Amino acid sequence: MGWLAETAARRTSPDAMWKEARTAIVLAMNYGPDHDPLDNLAATGKGNISVYARGRDYHQLIKGRLKQLAGQLASRTGWQVKVFVDTAPLMEKPLAQLAGLGWQGKHTNLLSRQLGNWFFLGVILTDAVLEYDQPESDHCGGCRACLDICPTGAFAGPYQLDARRCISYLTIEHDGMIEAGLRKKMGNRIFGCDDCLAVCPWNKFAQQAQEAKLKARAASGVTDLADLLGLDEAGFKTRFAGSPVRRAGHARFLRNCLIAAGNAGEAGLVAPAQKLLTHADYRVRASAVWALGQLLGADKAGKLGPPATETDPIVLAEWQMLTQPL
């Protein structure tokens, strides 16, 4: 069990998830970084990827390990077992708090006195009745560090996250255009955001991840935006094979990179952004217009004008904003 947490914690599971389940075995796997992730934000010409997504996809890694453990439990005891790693509507964080692994902090993520913020959760549901561990209590106290650092003001209050303003949601799950008023606040974050995690004082107890597959690969972490903007779909799939980054999809990833390019303000990003004005996806074309407006200035970018083939109203609206800003 050393590859997970020091504790395999147990608590009652919801009947709605699996009618036969009586107990949830909740486990944590450390992915602590070897540096302060906030330092990456200064590399404006590079795209910053959230710590958890710099190595192999944790879903497959942890699920495989959980299946091994669950299989051993089943073969030795005859228990019915089922494993979950953020793959079903199972409330892992409340279960983990009830199981004593940690508590949900003011940033809504789970915190541990041993691991800080940096850990994944996995669950084994079983029909066995086991002795339960004691729930963990809240240890955030009066601290507001995670709330105050959020670049987009996504926290309506302690323990209240507005996903519509959360950079992690916007760069990974949000399918359309990113709201204009939030783009400059995104900086160079192209997949996820670690700010509220990285600033937490409890990370002083965190440890660097020992699992090699979770450590950053050369193609992850921070990478030149010019290189990322030049990736076609095949290149994107190759570059991020086996990585959580592929979840965003090529078009959304380019959208994010173009916003980062606009925020970088580097002349070398003009040419790769301009090439994407004719991309097949409207989100990429519209984001390229915005990026050029930031890189060249609205007047100069506006004089480029939309290609004659452009008919998408969202893209045309971005062009109009250059010549007739609100």
N, C-alpha and C positions, 0 to 999 in steps of 0.2 A: 504493500500500500504506500510505500515511500514515494512513488511517482505521483501520487495525488496529494492529499493533505496529511497532516499528522493525525487527523481525526476523521473517522468514518462516522458521520452523524446520522441520527434516525429521528423521524417524526411522522405522524399520521399523514397520509396522502388523501387528496380529494377523490371521492367515489366516482365523480363524473368523468375522471380521466380514464380510469380502468376499474371496472366494477369489482374485480377480484382483489384489488390492491388493498392492503391494510397498513402498509408501512412504506415510507420513502427513505432510502439510504442516499443521503446527499453528500457529494464529495467535491473537493476543490482542487484545482491544478494551477500552480503558480506560473505566471508569465512575466515576472518582474523584469524591467529593462535594465541595461547596464549604464544608463545615463539619465539625465533629467530631460524628459521629452520636450519640455518648454524651450530648451535651447535650440531645437530645430526650427522654431518659428522665425528665427533671425535669418535663416537661409532663404531669403525671399525669391531667389531665382530657381529654387528647387521645390518640388511638390512634397508635402509632408503627409505621410501615411500613419494612421493610428498604430500604436505599439502592438496591439493584439493581431494586426493584419500583416505584419512584416515577415512572418515565417509561414509555415504550413498552415492550412486550414484546420483550426482547432476542432471543428465539428467531427471530422473524420478521425483525427488523432485520438480524441478523448472517447469517442463512441467505440472505437476499436478496443481500447483498453477496458472500458466499462463492460463490453460484451465478454471479454476474457474473464473479468472478475465475476460477472453475473453468471456466466456459464459454469464456473467453478462452484459457486454457491448452489446453483441448481443441481449439479451432479452430486454434490456431497450431501445435500439436505432434502432434495425433492421439491424445493420451493418453486413456485411460478415467478418468473422475473421478466421485466421489460425495462429497457434503458432509454434515456432521453438526454439530449445535449442541445438545448435551445431549438428543438425541432418539432415541438407540439405546444398547444396552449396549456402548459403546465407552469404554475407560478413558482419558478425555481427560487427566486430571492426570498419571498416570505417563508417558503419551506426551509431554506438554508438558515434563516434567522431562528425559526422554531427549533431547528436541529442544533443550534449552538455554534454554527460556523462563523457567524458574524452578524452584523445588523445593517439595515438599510439606512445609509447616511442621508444627509440633507440633499445630496445630488441624486438621490434615488438608487444609487448603485450600492452593492454590498461591500461592507468594510470589515476587515479582520484586524485584531490586535497583533496577529502574527504575520499577516501577508499584506497589510495595507489594502489598497484597491486592486492590486494586480493579480487577479486569479479568475479562472473560468469555473463554471459549475456544471456538474453532471448528476443525474438522478437515476437510481435503480428502484423501480417500484416492485414490490413483492407482496405475495399473499401471506407471508409469515408475520407473526406478531412478535415484535422485538421490544426490548426495553428502550425507552426514549431517552435522549439526552436533554439537558436543560436548555431552554431558549436563551439566546444572547440578548443583553439589554443594549440600549442606545448609549454610545459614549461620545457623541458629537459635542455635547455641551453647548457653549455659546459661540462656537466657531462658525464663521460665515465664509471662509476662504473659497470654497467651491462655488458658492452662490455669486460672490463678487467678481470672480475672475472670468465668468462666462462672457465671451466676446459679443454675443448676440442678445444677452439678457433673457435667456431661455427659461430661467427659473422665476415662476410667479411668486414663489416664496419657498421656505424650507420644505423639502419633500414634495415639491410641486414642479414638474417639468412640462413645459409647453413644447412638444415635439416639433411643432411647426417652425420654431426658431432654433432648434438644436442642430448644430452643424453635423453631428453624426447622422441624424435622420436625413437631413437635406442632401448630404453627399452620397448616401448609401441607398436609402429607401425612396426618397422623393423622386417621382418620375418626370415631372414637368420642369419648367424654368424655375430657377431660384429667384425669389423676390429681390427686386433691384435694391431695396434698402438694406438688405443683408449681405450683399456681395462683397463690399469692401471690408466688412467685419470678418470675413472668412480667411483673410490673409492667404497663406500658402497651404491651407488644409485641403487636401484633395480626396481624402478618404478617411472619414471619422475625425474625432477630436478628442484629445486627452487632457485638456486644460483642467477641468474640474477634478479629474483623478490625480493628475500630477501634483497639484498644489496641496493635497490633503496632508496634514501633519502626521497622520498615522503611517504614512509611507516610510517614516524613519525606521520602522521595524521590518519593512519589506526586504525581500532577498532577491538577488538576481536569479532568473530562471535557469535551471540546470538542464532542462529538456532541449536538446540540440535542434529539434525540428521546430521549436517555437522561437528560435533566435532569428534575427533579421538576416535575410539573404541579400546578396549584392544588388539584386534588382529591386529591393524594397527600401523602406525607410524614407530617405530623402533622395530624389533623383532629379536631374536637370529637367526643367519644364520643357525646354526645346525638344529634348529627346522624346518625352512622353507625348507631346503634341504631334510628333511625327509618326506615331504608331498607327498602322492600319489595324483592322479588326483581327487579322491573323497574328500580327505582331503583338497586339494586346493580350491575346489568349496565350501566346507562347511566353511572353514576359511574366505573366502572372498565373501560370499554370500551377494548380494546387494551392493557390492563395485565396483568402477571402475577398481580395480586391475584385476578382472576377464577378462577384455578386452584383456590382454596380452596372456591369455591362459596358461595352466600348463607348457608346454614345454618351451615357451619363458621366463616364470617367473623363472623356474629352471636355464635356461641359464644365466639370469641376476644375480641370487643368486650365481651361481658358479663363475662368474667374481668377485663379491664382496668378495666371500670366498678367492679367490686367492689373492686379494688385502689386505685382513685382516691379512694374515700371521700367523694365529693361528693354533697350532698343532691339536687342537680339531676338526678342520674342515676337516682333512685328511680323516678320516673314512667315513663320509657322502658323501664326494666328490668321494671317490673311489667306493662306492656302485653304483654310477650313471654311471660308465664306461660301463655298460651293459644296460642302459636305451633304450627304444624303439626308441626314437627320436635322430637323428644324431646330432642335435644342442646341446643337453644335453650331449651326450657322448664326443663331441669335446670340449665343454667348460669344462667338467670335466678333460680332459687331460691337458688343459691349467692351470686350477686351481691347479692341483697336481704339475705341473711344478713350479708354484710359491711357493707352500707350502713346497715342499720337495727339490726343486732344480732340475734343468733339468737332471742332471746325475742320481740321485736317482730315480726320477719319470720315466725316460726313461727305467730303468732296469725292471720296472714292465711289460713293453711291452704290445701291444694291445692284447685283447682276440682273440683266434683263430677264433672266429666267425665274427670278424670285417672285413667288406669289403668296407665300405663307404670311398670314396677317400678323402672327407673333414676331416673325423676323422683321417684317416691314415696320412694325411698331418700334423695334429697337433702332432701326435706321432713322425713323422719324424723331426719336428722342435725341439723336445727335444734332439734328438741325433745328429742332424745336423743343429744347429741354423745358421741363416744367419749372 
